[in-house]
């Protein structure tokens, strides 16, 4: 015996097969790998020829793993993930000053972007990359260093918590206001209580859930559905409100610049009403093993400090 290991299949073929099995299709795998789907198909055939085993069933443009293919995927997928993480870990070690942040679009465009200059001024050695996305990053594949998301509901994240390899921290729980253009408000009947808003044109985002929860919190008895156009994402809803098309809901952080510039005005709660309703909170999430890294910790502290009391 020579002690030599059997010859490994080409890594490109292994990676293509793993992506097909994990994502459930050749086209999805091709998109994830940045390859043409025909190239992925050739890699699959080459791997099957190398191993002498059929790994996938092909029928009418779709593929399904054979029993042997499923077993093989179960063994190589963790290995490829470990190789990916090992390489990404080295790149992270060599790029400690590079910071990749994902953020939900509304906060990114209406609040965060205009304030990043102060972070850059205080941290000129940090190279920041900001990506706006409704999706959360896959931290196991190092898609981002941190994510800023919005968690709807009454759940409070009062301290940094480790769960599933990530840590989460509540940044702010801003109250939600009903707003419209000053011109539209001037034409509306007086809004003396929250229930009066049922007589004005309401602008919704994806559905009427936000309005329903907000009005219910003010004690308004409702029957669903609430009328009004659905305008999604939130940036479109607010733009419609600026143009006088109706009354929209948004939190104080997103409204700060519009209110200051006079593009929008508060329809409710009226001046002197102390009760304000919050429908969720902004939450900062990062890999637990990156939580105290230079870039993540500096950005987290800056973000919490900047958000503290903002829009109030």
C-alpha positions as CSV (number, residue, x, y, z in Angstrom):
1,X,0.0,0.0,0.0
2,X,1.3,3.4,-0.9
3,X,-0.6,5.3,1.8
4,X,-1.8,7.8,-0.9
5,X,-5.3,9.1,-0.7
6,X,-7.7,8.4,-3.6
7,X,-7.8,11.2,-6.1
8,X,-10.3,13.9,-5.2
9,X,-12.9,15.1,-7.7
10,X,-12.3,18.6,-9.1
11,X,-13.3,21.1,-6.4
12,X,-15.4,23.2,-8.8
13,X,-17.5,20.1,-9.5
14,X,-17.9,19.4,-5.8
15,X,-18.9,23.0,-5.1
16,X,-21.4,23.0,-8.0
17,X,-23.1,19.8,-6.8
18,X,-23.2,21.1,-3.2
19,X,-24.9,24.3,-4.3
20,X,-27.4,22.4,-6.4
21,X,-28.3,20.1,-3.5
22,X,-28.4,22.9,-0.9
23,X,-30.4,25.3,-3.0
24,X,-32.6,22.8,-4.8
25,X,-31.9,23.5,-8.4
26,X,-29.3,24.2,-11.1
27,X,-30.4,27.8,-11.9
28,X,-30.4,28.8,-8.2
29,X,-27.0,27.2,-7.8
30,X,-25.7,29.0,-10.9
31,X,-27.0,32.3,-9.6
32,X,-25.4,31.8,-6.2
33,X,-22.0,30.8,-7.7
34,X,-22.0,33.5,-10.4
35,X,-21.9,30.9,-13.1
36,X,-23.9,30.1,-16.2
37,X,-26.4,27.2,-15.6
38,X,-24.9,25.2,-18.4
39,X,-21.5,25.4,-16.6
40,X,-23.1,24.0,-13.5
41,X,-24.7,21.2,-15.5
42,X,-21.3,20.3,-17.0
43,X,-19.8,20.2,-13.5
44,X,-22.5,17.8,-12.3
45,X,-22.0,15.4,-15.2
46,X,-18.2,15.6,-14.7
47,X,-18.6,14.7,-11.0
48,X,-20.9,11.8,-11.8
49,X,-18.4,10.5,-14.4
50,X,-15.5,10.8,-11.9
51,X,-17.4,9.0,-9.2
52,X,-19.2,6.5,-11.4
53,X,-22.4,7.2,-9.6
54,X,-25.6,9.0,-10.6
55,X,-26.1,11.9,-8.1
56,X,-29.2,13.6,-9.5
57,X,-32.4,12.7,-11.4
58,X,-33.0,15.0,-14.4
59,X,-36.6,15.5,-15.7
60,X,-38.2,18.4,-17.6
61,X,-35.6,20.9,-16.6
62,X,-35.6,20.1,-12.9
63,X,-33.3,17.9,-10.8
64,X,-33.7,15.9,-7.6
65,X,-31.0,14.1,-5.7
66,X,-30.8,10.4,-5.9
67,X,-30.4,8.4,-2.6
68,X,-26.7,8.3,-3.1
69,X,-26.6,11.9,-4.0
70,X,-28.4,12.9,-0.8
71,X,-25.9,10.8,1.3
72,X,-23.0,12.4,-0.5
73,X,-24.4,15.9,-0.1
74,X,-24.8,15.3,3.7
75,X,-21.1,14.4,3.9
76,X,-19.5,17.1,1.7
77,X,-21.8,20.1,2.6
78,X,-20.4,20.6,6.1
79,X,-16.8,20.2,4.7
80,X,-17.4,22.9,2.1
81,X,-19.0,25.1,4.7
82,X,-16.0,24.7,6.9
83,X,-13.6,25.5,4.1
84,X,-15.6,28.6,3.3
85,X,-15.6,29.7,6.9
86,X,-11.9,29.0,7.3
87,X,-11.1,31.1,4.2
88,X,-13.5,33.8,5.3
89,X,-12.1,33.8,8.8
90,X,-8.6,34.5,7.4
91,X,-9.9,37.3,5.2
92,X,-11.7,38.8,8.3
93,X,-8.4,38.6,10.2
94,X,-6.7,40.4,7.4
95,X,-9.5,43.0,7.0
96,X,-10.3,44.0,10.6
97,X,-10.8,47.6,9.6
98,X,-13.4,46.7,6.9
99,X,-17.0,46.8,8.1
100,X,-19.9,45.4,6.1
101,X,-23.3,46.5,7.4
102,X,-26.8,45.4,6.1
103,X,-29.7,47.6,7.0
104,X,-33.4,47.7,6.2
105,X,-34.0,50.1,3.4
106,X,-36.3,52.7,5.2
107,X,-33.8,53.3,8.0
108,X,-30.8,53.2,5.6
109,X,-32.2,55.9,3.3
110,X,-34.2,58.1,5.7
111,X,-32.0,58.2,8.7
112,X,-28.7,56.3,8.6
113,X,-27.0,57.5,5.4
114,X,-27.2,61.2,6.3
115,X,-25.5,60.5,9.6
116,X,-22.6,58.3,8.5
117,X,-20.4,61.3,8.0
118,X,-20.1,61.7,11.7
119,X,-19.0,58.0,12.0
120,X,-16.4,58.4,9.3
121,X,-15.1,61.5,11.0
122,X,-14.6,59.7,14.3
123,X,-13.4,56.5,12.7
124,X,-11.3,57.4,9.6
125,X,-9.5,54.0,9.8
126,X,-12.8,52.0,9.3
127,X,-13.8,51.2,5.7
128,X,-17.6,51.0,5.9
129,X,-19.7,49.2,3.3
130,X,-23.5,49.7,3.7
131,X,-26.0,47.5,1.9
132,X,-29.8,48.2,2.0
133,X,-31.8,45.0,2.2
134,X,-35.2,43.6,3.5
135,X,-33.4,40.3,4.0
136,X,-31.1,39.4,6.9
137,X,-27.6,38.3,6.0
138,X,-26.4,34.7,6.3
139,X,-23.8,35.2,9.1
140,X,-22.6,31.6,8.8
141,X,-21.3,32.5,5.3
142,X,-19.9,35.9,6.3
143,X,-22.3,37.8,4.1
144,X,-22.1,40.8,6.6
145,X,-20.5,41.8,9.8
146,X,-23.7,43.2,11.3
147,X,-27.3,43.8,10.4
148,X,-29.8,46.5,11.5
149,X,-33.3,45.2,11.4
150,X,-36.8,46.0,12.7
151,X,-38.6,43.6,14.9
152,X,-42.4,44.2,15.0
153,X,-44.3,43.5,18.2
154,X,-43.8,44.0,21.9
155,X,-40.8,41.8,22.3
156,X,-38.0,43.7,24.1
157,X,-34.4,42.9,23.6
158,X,-33.1,44.6,26.7
159,X,-29.5,43.3,26.6
160,X,-27.0,41.6,24.3
161,X,-28.2,38.0,23.9
162,X,-26.3,35.1,22.3
163,X,-28.5,32.8,20.3
164,X,-27.7,30.6,17.3
165,X,-24.2,32.0,17.1
166,X,-25.3,35.6,16.9
167,X,-25.8,38.4,19.4
168,X,-28.7,40.9,19.3
169,X,-29.2,44.2,21.0
170,X,-32.2,46.5,20.9
171,X,-31.1,50.0,19.6
172,X,-34.3,52.0,19.9
173,X,-38.1,51.6,20.1
174,X,-39.4,54.8,18.5
175,X,-43.0,55.8,18.7
176,X,-45.2,55.7,15.6
177,X,-47.0,58.8,14.3
178,X,-49.8,59.4,11.8
179,X,-48.5,62.0,9.3
180,X,-49.6,63.8,6.2
181,X,-48.6,66.8,4.1
182,X,-49.4,70.1,5.7
183,X,-51.6,71.0,2.7
184,X,-53.7,67.8,3.2
185,X,-54.1,68.3,6.9
186,X,-55.4,71.8,6.3
187,X,-58.3,70.3,4.2
188,X,-59.2,67.6,6.6
189,X,-61.9,67.8,9.3
190,X,-60.4,68.3,12.8
191,X,-58.7,65.2,14.2
192,X,-59.5,65.4,17.9
193,X,-59.0,61.8,18.7
194,X,-57.5,58.8,16.9
195,X,-60.9,57.5,15.8
196,X,-61.3,60.6,13.7
197,X,-58.7,59.2,11.3
198,X,-61.2,56.6,10.1
199,X,-62.8,59.4,8.2
200,X,-59.6,60.4,6.3
201,X,-57.8,58.6,3.4
202,X,-55.3,56.1,4.9
203,X,-52.2,54.9,3.2
204,X,-51.0,51.4,4.0
205,X,-47.8,49.6,3.4
206,X,-48.0,45.9,2.6
207,X,-51.4,45.5,4.4
208,X,-53.5,47.1,7.0
209,X,-51.9,45.4,10.0
210,X,-49.9,48.4,11.1
211,X,-52.9,50.8,11.1
212,X,-55.0,48.2,12.8
213,X,-52.5,47.6,15.6
214,X,-51.8,51.4,16.0
215,X,-55.5,52.4,16.2
216,X,-56.3,49.5,18.5
217,X,-53.6,50.7,20.8
218,X,-55.4,54.0,21.1
219,X,-58.6,52.2,22.0
220,X,-60.3,52.5,18.6
221,X,-62.8,49.7,17.9
222,X,-62.2,48.4,14.4
223,X,-63.7,46.0,11.8
224,X,-61.3,44.8,9.2
225,X,-60.2,45.4,6.5
226,X,-59.3,49.1,6.6
227,X,-59.7,50.9,3.3
228,X,-56.9,52.6,1.5
229,X,-54.2,51.9,-1.1
230,X,-51.4,49.4,-0.3
231,X,-48.0,51.0,-1.1
232,X,-44.9,49.0,-0.5
233,X,-42.1,49.4,0.6
234,X,-42.4,52.1,3.3
235,X,-40.5,54.7,1.2
236,X,-43.4,54.7,-1.3
237,X,-46.0,55.1,1.4
238,X,-44.2,58.2,2.8
239,X,-43.7,59.7,-0.7
240,X,-47.4,59.4,-1.3
241,X,-48.0,61.1,2.0
242,X,-45.6,64.0,1.1
243,X,-47.7,64.4,-2.1
244,X,-50.9,64.8,-0.2
245,X,-52.4,61.5,-1.1
246,X,-53.3,60.4,2.4
247,X,-52.2,59.8,6.0
248,X,-49.4,57.4,6.6
249,X,-47.8,55.8,9.7
250,X,-44.1,55.9,10.4
251,X,-41.8,56.1,13.4
252,X,-40.1,59.2,14.6
253,X,-36.7,58.1,13.4
254,X,-37.9,57.8,9.8
255,X,-39.9,61.1,10.1
256,X,-37.3,63.3,11.7
257,X,-36.0,65.0,8.5
258,X,-39.5,65.3,6.9
259,X,-41.0,66.9,10.0
260,X,-38.0,69.3,10.4
261,X,-38.3,70.4,6.7
262,X,-42.0,70.8,6.9
263,X,-42.7,68.2,4.2
264,X,-44.9,66.2,6.6
265,X,-46.8,67.2,9.7
266,X,-48.3,65.1,12.6
267,X,-52.0,64.4,12.3
268,X,-52.0,62.4,15.5
269,X,-51.2,62.3,18.4
270,X,-52.1,65.9,18.8
271,X,-50.1,68.3,20.8
272,X,-50.6,67.7,24.5
273,X,-51.4,64.0,24.1
274,X,-48.8,62.2,26.2
275,X,-49.6,58.7,25.0
276,X,-47.4,57.5,22.1
277,X,-47.5,54.0,20.6
278,X,-44.5,52.0,19.5
279,X,-45.1,49.0,17.2
280,X,-41.6,47.5,17.2
281,X,-37.9,48.1,17.7
282,X,-34.7,48.4,15.8
283,X,-32.3,45.6,16.6
284,X,-28.5,45.3,15.9
285,X,-27.3,41.7,15.1
286,X,-23.8,40.4,14.6
287,X,-21.9,37.2,14.8
288,X,-21.0,36.4,18.4
289,X,-17.4,35.9,17.5
290,X,-17.3,39.3,15.8
291,X,-19.3,41.2,18.5
292,X,-16.2,42.7,20.2
293,X,-14.2,43.2,17.0
294,X,-12.9,46.7,16.4
295,X,-15.2,47.7,13.6
296,X,-18.4,46.1,15.0
297,X,-18.0,47.4,18.5
298,X,-17.2,50.9,17.4
299,X,-20.1,51.1,15.0
300,X,-22.5,49.6,17.6
301,X,-21.5,52.1,20.2
302,X,-21.8,55.0,17.7
303,X,-25.2,53.8,16.5
304,X,-26.6,53.5,20.0
305,X,-25.3,56.9,21.0
306,X,-26.7,58.5,17.8
307,X,-30.1,56.9,18.1
308,X,-30.4,57.7,21.8
309,X,-33.2,60.3,22.0
310,X,-33.2,60.8,18.2
311,X,-36.5,62.1,16.8
312,X,-38.0,62.8,20.2
